[in-house]
Amino acid sequence: MTQPRSFWMPLILVWVGLFVWGTEVLAETVYVQAKQAQLRAGKTSLDAVVGKVKFGEALEVVGRDGNWVDVKTSSGARGWIFANKTTPSKPSGNNDTLAKLGQSMRAGDASATTASAGARGLDKASEGYANRTGVSSRDREAVDRMTTYQIPDQEVEEFLREGGLGEYAK
């Protein structure tokens, strides 16, 4: 004897509900561990940027492929992010923590490393250091010329791939 439809319908609805609820519970979440990261339409650094995410932002993992993670933001934006820009646990601190770290690195006298940045006009403290230590105008001009060089994205991508760097690291 077969059971009436009224018996099976609630049972099927409960089963479907448990399945949908179960997949939501099992969804993996990762967090952005970079100050800012880009979501891309594909799995290379040359793919179009479809969104940006910030430090500590939660992302729902949709899929993975090698070193790339397919994610969805809380606003519904979806894209690929390089895995090393994420972490499985929520980072402590916030974007201000990163800013303070950067400021502490620049505190006091500028180092020789930041002198070239000052020579490009990026940092007044570094420019003062370059002036005090006698960095010549010829050296500053050389740095300025170097900063105007532009390398096509395709060449950078090829360099990274051949060298096993960035997203191509093994």
HELIX and SHEET records of a PDB file:
HELIX    1   1 ARG A    5  VAL A   25  1                                  21    
HELIX    2   2 ALA A   83  LYS A   85  5                                   3    
HELIX    3   3 ASN A   95  ARG A  106  1                                  12    
HELIX    4   4 ALA A  112  ALA A  119  1                                   8    
HELIX    5   5 LYS A  124  THR A  133  1                                  10    
HELIX    6   6 SER A  137  THR A  148  1                                  12    
HELIX    7   7 ASP A  153  GLY A  163  1                                  11    
HELIX    8   8 GLY A  166  TYR A  168  5                                   3    
SHEET    1   A 5 ARG A  78  PHE A  82  0                                        
SHEET    2   A 5 TRP A  68  LYS A  72 -1                                        
SHEET    3   A 5 ALA A  58  ASP A  65 -1                                        
SHEET    4   A 5 THR A  29  VAL A  32 -1                                        
SHEET    5   A 5 THR A  86  THR A  87 -1                                        
SHEET    1   B 2 GLN A  36  ARG A  40  0                                        
SHEET    2   B 2 VAL A  49  LYS A  54 -1                                        
END                                                                             
